[in-house]
Amino acid sequence: MELLMKPNVEASELKAIEALLKECIIIEMNSAVKKQAILNGRRFRMKLADSIVLAAAQINNIPLLTADAEFKKASKDNNDVLLYIP
């Protein structure tokens, strides 16, 4: 959803984003993800949206690759958080 919120997106770029999103797996936010998100928010002092993303990855045992420096706090304790800082 965040990709689709980007302002001034050209039609070709929007089409590429939509094609990418069709290949993604949607992870439901269940009670385990909610509980972990709260713990992440408290522990790492993360914004709610970031703590939910991290929790979804943790609960589903999925490595998280991000360029968001906000996750640097969590990557110190978690080998499954991979930061890409260009």
Secondary structure, 3 states (H helix, E strand, C coil): CCHHHCCCCCHHHHHHHHHHHHCCCCCCCCHHHHHHHHHHHHHHCCCHHHHHHHHHHHHCCCCEEECCHHHHHHHCCCCCEEECCC
